[in-house]
């Protein structure tokens, strides 16, 4: 898969299907190479990806991420192959183990050891039968990987990794583990707002939903933050490390820092200064488009 350097990561669940399709078309027209969509408790990611692929021509649709606990490996393999065959290879499968509070607390499932569970799932996909028309090329797979062991699994068993809510320093660590032949698709939250106090206050409600999730907290602690940085929506140090805010030039600088650290692709997630979390900030996307 030839994915370009810059993409968009966004929750489209707050948009009606027709509006989501129009957003994907507009993102494609701006020159972004990929649109990343998540899976939480909203739309089915593969069904939604099919809709977005059918309404675009060149845009790669990627899952960031599909939760492996929501379906057995053979079903995921079938979805991956089907979407790639139908779209001419424009679907990128990103998978992850999600988080114990979501898997057990929301879904009522049993959460296993992350790396061992992902390894077993990948083995299940590799061994699953598929007897329909195959895609022209073997589809690519990336996994959500933050810690060294999951990054090593991404290197050894996948086409790369999709780190979420990290920093250029983390990107450098991930790149060193993955090596130069693997995809390193990094998500970066951006806020086109130059006033420091305003930008940080816009960031905190977005950060709050993640601050209680252990996989992220463990990674931020590895990044050199401490527990105090992860309270009350996050300290200024935490916000500045994980969000790119400020002028257009400052945001571009952060994106370039990821590339310099070894990222092969950066998908930006714009935070709308209006405070409306469901509204794409087109001003930022248009300004940053390649």
C-alpha positions, -999 to 999 in steps of 0.1 A, spaced: 0 0 0 13 34 -10 0 57 17 10 94 15 26 113 43 -4 132 56 -38 120 65 -68 129 88 -80 110 119 -116 118 130 -147 106 147 -174 108 120 -201 91 142 -217 125 150 -225 131 113 -253 115 93 -240 91 67 -245 115 38 -225 142 56 -198 118 65 -195 108 28 -193 145 19 -166 151 45 -145 122 31 -149 136 -4 -137 170 8 -107 155 26 -98 136 -6 -102 168 -27 -78 186 -3 -51 161 -11 -49 141 21 -40 105 15 -60 87 41 -89 91 65 -87 72 97 -119 62 115 -122 47 150 -143 20 166 -158 27 201 -195 23 207 -207 39 175 -207 28 139 -194 -6 127 -160 4 113 -160 -20 84 -195 -11 73 -187 26 76 -154 21 57 -173 4 29 -196 35 26 -167 59 26 -148 39 1 -178 38 -22 -181 75 -21 -144 83 -28 -120 75 -56 -85 76 -43 -87 82 -5 -74 54 17 -98 45 45 -81 32 76 -94 19 109 -77 35 138 -85 12 153 -108 -18 149 -112 -35 183 -101 -72 181 -125 -82 209 -155 -73 188 -151 -101 162 -132 -133 157 -101 -133 135 -116 -150 105 -144 -123 103 -118 -95 104 -98 -112 76 -129 -115 55 -137 -78 60 -101 -68 52 -100 -88 20 -135 -78 9 -130 -41 14 -96 -42 -4 -110 -62 -33 -140 -39 -37 -120 -7 -35 -89 -16 -54 -67 -18 -24 -78 14 -6 -85 -1 28 -59 -2 56 -67 -24 85 -56 -9 119 -64 -31 149 -59 -28 186 -66 -44 219 -85 -14 232 -87 -9 270 -99 -30 299 -125 -5 311 -141 -6 276 -138 -43 269 -149 -55 303 -169 -25 316 -188 -16 285 -189 -49 265 -188 -74 294 -160 -93 278 -128 -107 294 -96 -86 287 -65 -106 282 -27 -98 283 -24 -72 255 6 -85 236 -2 -122 239 -38 -116 229 -29 -96 199 -3 -122 188 -29 -150 191 -54 -129 171 -29 -123 143 -21 -160 142 -58 -167 139 -61 -143 110 -31 -159 92 -47 -194 96 -83 -184 87 -97 -197 53 -109 -172 27 -124 -185 -5 -139 -154 -22 -121 -134 -50 -89 -122 -34 -76 -86 -36 -50 -79 -63 -24 -74 -36 -20 -86 -1 -37 -61 22 -17 -42 48 -22 -44 85 -10 -21 113 -17 -25 150 -21 1 178 13 -1 195 27 21 222 50 0 244 82 -18 232 67 -53 232 37 -44 211 59 -24 188 81 -55 184 50 -75 175 41 -49 149 75 -52 134 76 -90 134 40 -99 125 25 -68 107 32 -41 82 37 -15 109 22 4 138 -4 31 145 6 50 177 -22 72 191 -19 102 214 19 103 218 47 126 209 77 129 185 99 115 212 77 84 213 78 83 175 116 82 176 115 52 200 89 35 179 109 40 147 140 25 162 121 -6 172 102 -10 139 131 -3 116 130 15 82 109 -10 63 77 -8 83 48 17 83 48 41 113 14 59 111 13 84 139 -19 103 151 -14 139 161 -41 162 177 -39 198 165 -55 230 176 -52 261 154 -52 285 183 -23 308 192 -33 318 227 -17 293 252 -45 294 278 -73 291 252 -55 263 233 -49 243 265 -84 247 277 -97 234 244 -74 204 246 -84 193 281 -120 181 274 -105 160 245 -78 146 267 -101 139 296 -118 109 279 -84 92 276 -68 100 309 -84 71 328 -74 45 303 -44 25 315 -27 18 282 -24 55 275 -14 64 310 14 38 310 27 52 278 27 88 290 46 77 321 71 60 298 74 94 280 86 111 312 54 125 325 43 118 360 10 110 377 4 147 386 6 156 349 -23 132 342 -49 148 366 -77 173 360 -75 172 323 -37 172 321 -10 196 331 3 222 307 34 199 302 11 170 292 -10 191 268 21 206 252 37 172 247 7 155 231 -12 183 213 2 205 185 -13 240 191 -5 274 180 1 290 146 1 271 114 39 272 113 40 258 148 17 229 140 36 222 108 68 221 129 53 194 152 43 173 121 78 177 107 92 166 141 73 133 137 87 128 102 122 136 114 118 111 142 108 83 117 71 86 110 61 75 75 26 89 79 10 115 102 -28 116 106 -39 149 121 -70 151 143 -82 187 144 -98 201 175 -123 228 166 -117 261 185 -155 265 185 -156 239 212 -179 217 191 -162 183 192 -184 169 164 -175 197 139 -145 192 117 -123 223 117 -120 228 80 -99 260 83 -71 239 99 -75 211 73 -74 234 44 -44 253 57 -24 222 64 -34 203 32 -6 192 9 
